[in-house]
Amino acid sequence: MNEMRVLAPTGVLGSGFLETSFEAALARKPHFIGCDAGSTDPGPSHLGAGHCAFPHAAVKRDLRLMLLGARRLGVPLLIGSAGTAGADVHLDWVSGIVKEIAGEERLSFRLALTHAEQSKDYLKRRLREGRIRPLHPAPEFNEAVIERGERFVGMMGAEPFLRALEAGADVVIAGRSSDTAIFAGLPMKHGFPAGLAWHAAKILECGAAAVVNRKTPDCMTAAIRSDHFIVEAPDPELACTPQSIAAHSLYENADPFLIKECSGTLDLTRSRYEAVSDRAVRVSGSGFSPADRYTVKLEGAEKIGYQSVVIGSVRDPFIIRRIDEWTERLKERVHARVKQIYGDSLPPDQYHICIRIYGKNGTMGPLEPVKEIRSHELALVIEATAPAQEIASSLGGVIRHQALHLPIPEWSGLITALACPYNPAHLDRGAVYRFNVNHVVEPDDPYEMFPMELYAVDGAHVKSL
């Protein structure tokens, strides 16, 4: 094989793409279609609660087009990080959609499901063996953290995708995976240099995000050859430039040149970016250094409580001038009122009040370089997090009332300080989560953490193989 052509329909399954772009890309006869379906970008709740960041209808629309296109060409379809977080519940959800589409469209194919969720017993054993080590920065990680975690997943590399294809799968739906692993394995299997394969994968995994004039999530293609690869968006209105591709190579990386994967490190130190047309870019010189020890990154989420939120605006210039003092007094009033209501049954260390001031430093907090308030009004987002939703809701009611009439020295009598757009003023968010691990595992092999199931799908009929 002198060239391997790859199609990434979009940057994340469920975000959409243009059908015209997809058809134009299919006309180039890609050897396989790959799509990332997840990320930690939406936060820990998707892993903790077990739901997807995109609605069923959006994921089904994208999957239908991808499945039909892949089956029409007779090429593999690879999906990684199913359902946003890639745990078993997400894998089941996405595979269920695949089976729905197969029944509706009367499609026949072999389906591989590769799991990424890790059992707590396995993690505890590896921890005791010294086979789990921290990245920087890392929270404390011990057996107590493992026990209280909702779910843990390992981020698989390219090898489990190749195993599924070697087993005869036409469609691979994988749990949590490296975004680039979806695209890098098959070119390497066919003899293309690892550095070029991983670098092309780095560009492909975000779809058309690497163009200069991105309009909407859309398709990206790559043609990988022995000494370079060429990337181009199939939409004729989109253009890749050397700068846009080089810039995207730096995207989401701690180091501008070295990008770590399970099996080694992509090295962009000598990469070259050259325009081959006004819309396409040739990339060469990328290298790859194999790792001394194969590692798998862990992700986990734990429930930290239940939350209610009060949103309100402050328009009074006297309050705005002393907003830090006013919000501190508000916290004090809330704590005092909670003490009256709950006594010793709800000590201060069992709940948390957080006030974000938009118009001052709501986005960056103490890192905000602009110290002067330049707005005539401020928006306050006040969070109350507690062990139960009933308590968080109660705290939301206390916050609203205390903020509504909290006085300042410049005013006498009763004032109204906070304008709330919703009624009731507090919004119940339910359970809230946080990430609780930034570590890697050293497995015995690349497959140990990622069991696979293989099915024969024939329309609405599914049989385990």
Sequence and secondary structure as in RCSB ss.txt:
>XXXX:A:sequence
MNEMRVLAPTGVLGSGFLETSFEAALARKPHFIGCDAGSTDPGPSHLGAGHCAFPHAAVKRDLRLMLLGARRLGV
PLLIGSAGTAGADVHLDWVSGIVKEIAGEERLSFRLALTHAEQSKDYLKRRLREGRIRPLHPAPEFNEAVIERGE
RFVGMMGAEPFLRALEAGADVVIAGRSSDTAIFAGLPMKHGFPAGLAWHAAKILECGAAAVVNRKTPDCMTAAIR
SDHFIVEAPDPELACTPQSIAAHSLYENADPFLIKECSGTLDLTRSRYEAVSDRAVRVSGSGFSPADRYTVKLEG
AEKIGYQSVVIGSVRDPFIIRRIDEWTERLKERVHARVKQIYGDSLPPDQYHICIRIYGKNGTMGPLEPVKEIRS
HELALVIEATAPAQEIASSLGGVIRHQALHLPIPEWSGLITALACPYNPAHLDRGAVYRFNVNHVVEPDDPYEMF
PMELYAVDGAHVKSL
>XXXX:A:secstr
   EEEEE  SSTTS   HHHHHHHHTT  SEEEEEEE STT THHHHHT  SS HHHHHHHHHHHHHHHHHHT 
 EEEEEEEET SHHHHHHHHHHHHHHHHHHT EEEEEEE  B  HHHHHHHHHTT EEE SS     HHHHHHEE
EEEEEB SHHHHHHHHTT SEEEESSB TTHHHHHHHHHTT  HHHHHHHHHHHTTGGGGSSS  SS  EEEEE 
SS EEEE SSTT    HHHHHHHHTTT SSSSEEEETTEEEE TT EEEESSSSEEEEE  EEEE SS  EEEEE
EEEEEEEEEEEEEE  HHHHHTHHHHHHHHHHHHHHHHHHHHGGGS GGG EEEEEEETTTTTTGGG S  S   
S EEEEEEEEESSHHHHHHHHHHHHHHHHT   TT  S     B SSSSSEEEEEEEEEE   EEE  SSTTTT 
 EEEEEEETTEEEE 
